[in-house]
Amino acid sequence: MIRSLDFENEGKKYTCVVEPLGAAGQDWWWFRVSGDTHRYAPFHAAKSDTKDNVRTRIVAYYLGHLAARAAPPPMRGHWARKQQAAAGAPPGTPAAAAAAPTTTTTTK
């Protein structure tokens, strides 16, 4: 089983090493990339790991991470809009049922 790996991809140097993650003691692939201050542990180390498949997985993970980081944040509705939508929802919908006041009548 390989325990460390250094390689370059698209002008960036990747430094990879197998280390335990947390108290569980399971081995994970940790890596750093030149120009990035973070350290990542994207997947477990396995006896079947080869330099080629580790390199491929790490580069794919990091490029996906960069794409997700560069993407705009997902649109979220404001909490007040949810209440307004529930109040204006057609009768019989779950939102309308939750927003509808309950009334009780008593007879004497």
Secondary structure as GFF3:
##gff-version 3
##sequence-region A 1 108
A	DSSP	beta_strand	4	9	.	.	.	ID=ss1
A	DSSP	beta_strand	12	21	.	.	.	ID=ss2
A	DSSP	beta_strand	26	33	.	.	.	ID=ss3
A	DSSP	beta_strand	39	44	.	.	.	ID=ss4
A	DSSP	alpha_helix	51	70	.	.	.	ID=ss5
A	DSSP	alpha_helix	79	87	.	.	.	ID=ss6
A	DSSP	alpha_helix	94	99	.	.	.	ID=ss7
###
